[in-house]
Amino acid sequence: MANINQQLSDTFSAMADGLLSGQFGKKIRIGLTLVGSEHGPKELLRGAQLVARQHSDIEPVLIGCDDPECGFECHAAADLNECHQVMEALFESKKIDGCVTLHYAFPLGVSTMGKVVTPGNGSEMIIASTTGTTDTNRQAALLKNTLYGIALAKASGIKKPTVGVLNIDGAALCERGLRELQQAGYDIHFAESGRADGGIAMRGNDLLQGTPDVMVTDSLTGNLLMKMFSSFTTGGSYEASGFGYGPGLGDGAAGKLVNIISRASGAPVVAGAIRLCADAAKGEVMKRVDEEWEAATLSGLNSILAKYCQPKEAVEAKEEIAAPPEKVTDSEIGGIDILEIEDACQALWKANIFARTGMGCTGPIVLVARDDLDKAKAVLVETKYIG
């Protein structure tokens, strides 16, 4: 009987709210912890007020609030630890759909997918990932980050999100793995760099222009990018733009939608983080994660991850390979990971093709003579240094 009464109460409250606001349907209830900000609780409260004015379907629930006149549902908590205890209780009783907080300890296997507004043209771009550790193996983490970034994009309403991989260590290997999944049937859509030579490897220009919907990177680089994008106009002490560091996704999230902000996040970012959390809840992001994982698994994800995680073989004495006669190296081959560039060069020497290693504007390259270019590419494809 108590449950029926509560349901009736909720229904009549929703109808009353709808008559007042013109917005019918269940509101998305997003918690916000008010403790721990460098700007104080009033700044976080201002973020809740901003999003409530802008989005009538979002209902902020304040945790750690001592002002019963603030206009929102409040739950007392003395410190951040108590805030998180209250948050967990609200999740358990299904009284919130998600929560925005800071200094939350995600388990290993979970990292956050943030979203920024790029300065080049005002595009929104997901950074996958921004905090946490999806996997202790760097290559496995980048691949998983891609799936979770796609899941968040789809939950946010982008049906066919485009994916780019930031040109960092491991990017070429990540691209290789993603293309293997695509060739095996995984539905993934790659962005093309805005630079003249195109490609899935994203450069600094692509960061500023928001070329892909999902920019894949490691969490440390992603964290730095989030701080740069959110506070580049303020000198760094106040994050004024964007949607925060995003929801924690991955194995161990346990179905709880926890979004992260930082101690420097100002009211506009707090409002954006609440909105992103609400979008993720409404779009059932956890369900989207399961769907992406299942689709990628059917396309061979586990075998690719297993290759990344295999223990390295004992180092054997390498065969001495003498360099072929020198030639003028006027052609370059890119797309080789920095960790494999010297081995790739040795493979060409073994095939009697003179080559040098170098670093181009898009990353590591192998330099060969123009008349050896096609043969060199064939050797590198055969030895799996390029796709």
N, C-alpha and C positions, 0 to 999 in steps of 0.2 A: 504494500500500500504506500509506503514511504517513497518508493521509486516512482510509482505512478503520480503521486502528488508532485514530486520534483520535476517530472517530465511535463506535467501540466503547467507548473509554474514557469519552467523554461520556455514553453510554447507561448504562453500569454505574454511573457516578457519580450520575446522576440517579435510578437505581433505589435506590441506597444512601441518598441524601438523602430519597427518598420514604418508605422504610421507617422512617427516623428521625423524619421530621416529619409523616408522613401526607399530604403534599402531593406528588402525582405530576404529571409533566409538566415541560416545560422551564422553568427559571427565567428571569425577565427580568433581564438583567445591566445594571446602571446604574452608569456611572462617576461618581465624585465627586472633584473636585480639592480638595485640602486647603490650598492656599496662597492668601493674600490676605485672609483674614477679619480683621476688627477684633477678633474674639473668640478668635483662635488656632485652630490645627488640631485641638486636642482637642475644641472645641465642634462642629466639623464632623463629627469622628469619632463624637461622641455622637449626632448626627443619623442617621448610618449605622446605629449600634447600635439606635436607637429603631425605625427602619423595618424592620430585619431581624427584630426581636422581634415586631413587629406583623404583618408580611406575609411568610410563609414562601416565597412564590413570587417574591420580589424578592431579588436577590443584588447588594449593593453591591460595586463594584470601586474601590479607592482609588488615586488618582494624586497623587504627592507625599508619600507616606507613608514614614516612616523607622522604623516599628515593626513588625518581622516577627511580633510576638506579638499584633497587634491583632485577629486572628481573621478577617481578610478578605484577599483577593488584593490585593497591593500592587505599585505601580510607582513607582520612584524618579523624582524630578524636583526640581531645585534652586529653581526659581522658577515663576511662573505661565506664562511663555512656554514653558518646558519642559513644564509640565503640559499645555498645549494641543497641543504637538507629540506627546506621548505619547497624548493623547486622539485626535488625528487618526489616528495609527498603529493604535490599537485599533479605530476605526471602519473603517479600510481593511481590516483583517484580520477584520472582523466578530466581534470578541471582546466587544463591548458593543453593547447595543441602543439606548442613549441615554446622555447624560452631563449632570450638574449641575455648573455652574461659574459664575464671575463674571468680569466684564471681558472678555467675548468679543466680538470685532468682527464683527458680522453685516454682510453687504453691503447696499447700498441695495436696497430691495424686500422686506426681511425685517423683521418686528417680532414681539415676543413677546406671547403670550396668557396672562395670569396668572390665578390663581384665589385668592379670598379666602373667609373665613368671615365672614358679616355678623353684626353684633352684635344686630340686632333679634330674630332668631329662629334664629340658628345655621345659616342656609342657606349652601350653597356657591354662589358666583357667579363666572363667568368675566369678567375685565376685558379687553376687546379694543380697544386693545392697551396695553402697559405700558413697552416700550423699543423702540428701533429706528425705522425709517422705512419703512412699507409703500409709500408713494408720496410724491413731492415735492408733488403737488397734494393739498390738504387734503380735498376732497370725494372724490377717488378713493381716498385712504387710508382714509377712514371706511367706504366701501363695501367695500373689500377686507378691512378689519378684521372686518367683519360676517361675511363668508364664512369667514375663518380661525377666528373665534370659534365659529361653528356647527360647523366641522370638529372642533375640539378637544372641544366638548361631545358630539358624536356618538361620537368615539373614546373618551370617558370613560364611555359607556354611556347617554347621554340620547338617546332615539330621535327625539324631536320637541322640540328645545330652543326655548324662547321667547326672543325678542330685544327689547331695549329700547335706545333711543338716548339717551344722557345729554344733558340740555338745555344744550348748549354751542353756540358759534358753528358754524354749518353743520349743526346737527341737523335743521332743517326740510328742507334740501336733501337730506340723507341719507335721511330718511324718504320723500321724494318719489321718489328713485331706487329704494329698496327696494320701494315700492308698485308702481312700474312693472314691476319684475321679477316681483312676485307676480301682477300682472294678466296678465303674459305667460306665466305657468305655473310660475314658480319656487316650490318648496314651502318657504315660510318662515312661521313662526308668531310673531306679534307679542304681546308682553306688554302688559298694561294697567296703567297707573300706579295705585298704591294710593290716590292722591288722588281726591277726589270726581268731578273732571271727566275722569278716565281719560286715555286716549291713549297713544301709543307713546313720547312724550317723557318721560323718566324724571327725577324730581326728587331732592333730597337724601333725602327719606323713603324713596324706592325703593332708593337705595344702601344705607341702613341695614337695610332689610327684605329685601334680596335679591329684589326683585320679578321680574326676568327671570333666566333661566339665563345669558344672555349680555348684558353691558352694553357697548355700543359707545361708544368715545370715542377721542380722539387720544392718542398715546403719552405726551405730556408730562403731560396731565391724569391718564391712567391710572397713570403712574409715581407721581405724588403720592398718588393714591388707594391704591395698594398700600402705600406707606409708612404712611399714616394707619391703614388697616385692620390692618396687621400689628404695629404698635407703639403703638397709642393707649393701651394700658394700662401701658406701660413708660417713657413719657417720650421715646421716639424713638430711644434708643441701642441697643435690642435688639428685633429683630423676633421676636415670640413666637407669632404666629398666622398660619395660612394655608399656601399651597402655593408661594410664590415667584412670580417674574415670568414663569414659564412657558416653553414651547418657542418657538423662533424659527421662524415659518412664513412662507411667501411665495416669490416668485420669487428663487431664489438660495440657498435652504436646502440644496440639493443632496442631499436625502434624509437628512441627518444631524440627528438629534434632539438638539439642544443646549438645555437648560433653564437659566435664569438665576436666581441668587440675588444678594443684595447683600452688601456687607461687614458690614452690621449684622444679617444673618440669623442667628438663633439655632438651636439644635438642633431645636426643634419645626418650624420653617419648613424647615430642611434635610431633615428626614424627610418633610415634606409635598411638597417639591419632587421628591424621589426617587420618591415614590408617584405624583405627577402625571406624571412622565416615564415611569414604568413603565406607567401607564394609557394614555398616549398611544402608547407603543410597542406594547403589546398590542392596542390598538384601531386600529392602523395609521393614525395621524393623517395621514401624508403622502398616503396613498391617499384618505383622506376629503377632504383639501384638493383633490385632483384631481377628485373626484366633485362637490364643491360648485361648483368653478370651471366644470366642464363643464355642469352643470345651469343655472347662472346665465348662461353664454355662450349657451346655447340660448334663453334668455329675453331676450336683448338686452343683456347686460352690456357688451359692447364698444362699442355705440353710446352707452350712457349715459356710460361712461368717456371716450369721445371728446368728448362735449359738455363735460365738465369741463375737458378739457385743450386745448380750442381756444384759440388766442391771442386776447386781447381786441382788439376792434376799436378803431380810433382814435377818441378821444373827439370827438364832434361837438357843436356848439353846441346845447344842448337847447332845445326849443320852450318859450317862456314860457307857462306855464299858470296862469291866474289862479284863485284859490280861489273856489268857488261861495259863495253867501251862507251865513253861519254858521248852524248848527243846534245844538241840544243833542245832544251825542254820548253817548248812554246805552247803546250796545251795542258789543261788541268782537268783533274777528275775530283769531284767533290762527293759529299754524302758518306764519307768514311768517318767512323768515330775516332776521336782523339786517342782513345786507349788502344786502337788497332792500327794506327797510321803507319808505324814502323814495320809491323808485320806485313801490312799490305805492300809496302815498298819492297820488302824482301821477297814476297811472292812474285812480284814482277821481275826482279833480278833473276829469280830461279827460272823464269820463263824466257830469260835472255832479252828482257826489255829494260833499257836503262830508265831509271826513275829517280826523282828527288821528292822529299817531303817538304811541305810548306804550309803556310796559314793564309788563306784568302779572306775576303770580307765576310764570307758565309761560314767560315770554319776551316778545319783541316783539309788539305788537298794533297794529291799526288800529281807531280808535274812529269809529263812525258813528251816525247817528240810527236809532232803532228801526225807523221806517217805511222806511228805506233799506237795512236789513240784507240782505234776500234779494237785492236788485238788486246791492248791493256785492259779496256773495259770488260772484254769477254773473260779475261783471266780473273779479274776481281769479282765478277759475277759468279764464276765457277767456284772460286775459293770463298764465296759468301762474305766478302768485305763490302760489297754494295748489292742492292736489291735488283 
